[in-house]
């Protein structure tokens, strides 16, 4: 997603939003502090770091409070939840 954010598409192609995100590779006990340091706001969507097509790679969790952050199992990506009204376009960058 950082590649999309760096492109500044919203300047010429309409509104393009990229949620803030944070990669957590290990140490679940450090998640609340890392979230605060990164400036992410709850609720957060927790996604597996590995996207290999397995059932596990499609499991998502929502963390509504600091207590829920402690229950997450790294490695994972945390993204700010964005209410998109059920309309979503995904952008993939290849190459």
C-alpha positions as CSV (number, residue, x, y, z in Angstrom):
1,X,0.0,0.0,0.0
2,X,2.9,2.4,0.5
3,X,3.5,2.3,-3.2
4,X,0.0,3.5,-3.9
5,X,0.2,6.2,-1.2
6,X,3.5,7.4,-2.7
7,X,1.9,7.9,-6.1
8,X,-0.4,10.7,-4.9
9,X,-3.2,9.5,-7.2
10,X,-5.9,11.6,-5.5
11,X,-4.4,14.8,-7.1
12,X,-5.5,13.8,-10.6
13,X,-7.8,10.8,-10.4
14,X,-10.4,11.6,-7.7
15,X,-10.3,10.4,-4.1
16,X,-7.8,7.6,-3.4
17,X,-7.5,6.6,0.3
18,X,-4.8,4.4,1.8
19,X,-5.3,3.4,5.4
20,X,-2.4,3.8,7.8
21,X,-0.8,0.4,8.5
22,X,1.8,-1.2,10.7
23,X,3.6,-4.5,10.3
24,X,4.2,-6.5,13.4
25,X,6.6,-9.5,12.9
26,X,6.9,-10.7,16.5
27,X,6.4,-9.9,20.2
28,X,2.7,-9.5,20.7
29,X,3.3,-7.7,24.0
30,X,4.7,-4.7,22.1
31,X,1.7,-4.2,19.9
32,X,-0.1,-1.6,21.9
33,X,3.0,0.6,22.2
34,X,3.8,0.2,18.5
35,X,0.3,1.2,17.6
36,X,0.5,4.3,19.7
37,X,3.9,5.2,18.4
38,X,2.7,4.8,14.8
39,X,-0.3,7.1,15.5
40,X,-2.8,4.5,14.4
41,X,-6.4,4.9,15.7
42,X,-8.7,2.1,16.8
43,X,-10.5,0.1,15.6
44,X,-7.8,-1.8,13.6
45,X,-8.1,-4.6,11.2
46,X,-5.5,-7.4,11.8
47,X,-4.5,-9.3,8.7
48,X,-2.0,-12.2,8.4
49,X,1.3,-11.1,7.0
50,X,1.5,-14.1,4.7
51,X,-0.9,-14.2,1.8
52,X,-0.3,-17.7,0.4
53,X,-3.9,-18.6,-0.5
54,X,-4.4,-20.8,2.5
55,X,-7.5,-20.5,4.7
56,X,-5.3,-18.9,7.4
57,X,-4.2,-16.1,5.1
58,X,-7.8,-14.9,4.7
59,X,-8.6,-14.7,8.4
60,X,-9.2,-11.1,9.6
61,X,-9.7,-9.8,13.1
62,X,-11.0,-6.4,14.4
63,X,-9.4,-4.9,17.5
64,X,-11.6,-2.3,19.1
65,X,-9.5,-1.6,22.2
66,X,-6.1,-2.0,23.8
67,X,-7.1,-5.3,25.4
68,X,-7.9,-6.8,22.0
69,X,-4.5,-5.8,20.7
70,X,-2.8,-8.1,23.3
71,X,-4.7,-11.1,21.9
72,X,-3.3,-10.8,18.4
73,X,-0.8,-13.3,17.1
74,X,2.1,-12.0,15.0
75,X,3.2,-11.9,12.2
76,X,0.5,-9.6,11.0
77,X,-0.4,-6.3,9.4
78,X,-2.6,-3.8,11.4
79,X,-4.6,-1.3,9.3
80,X,-6.9,1.5,10.5
81,X,-10.5,0.5,9.8
82,X,-12.1,2.7,7.2
83,X,-15.8,2.7,6.8
84,X,-16.2,2.6,3.0
85,X,-19.9,2.2,2.9
86,X,-19.6,-1.2,1.2
87,X,-17.9,0.2,-1.9
88,X,-14.3,-0.8,-2.3
89,X,-11.8,-0.8,-5.1
90,X,-8.5,-2.6,-4.7
91,X,-5.4,-1.5,-6.5
92,X,-2.6,-3.9,-7.2
93,X,0.9,-2.8,-8.2
94,X,2.9,-5.3,-10.2
95,X,6.6,-4.9,-11.0
